[in-house]
Amino acid sequence: MVNRVAVDEVLLSLGVLKVSQSEWNVLMKFGSNQLNELDICKAILKHRSVSMDVSKAVSRLRTFPDS
């Protein structure tokens, strides 16, 4: 089961905002509990890239182990 605190920690370490309640609700609704924290962060950043520049965060995420 994915842990919201762990997802928030990864996002904050990338220099972006923590996961919002609405983002978390959508992820849980679609059964993302089968994914790991990095996969969740990738999905969040992909979603956010539509409305904000997350290119630096995506670059930093690629340096994480297991990504």
Sequence and secondary structure as in RCSB ss.txt:
>XXXX:A:sequence
MVNRVAVDEVLLSLGVLKVSQSEWNVLMKFGSNQLNELDICKAILKHRSVSMDVSKAVSRLRTFPDS
>XXXX:A:secstr
   HHHHHHHHHHTTS    HHHHHHHHHTTGGGS HHHHHHHHHHHHTTTS  HHHHHHHTTSTT 
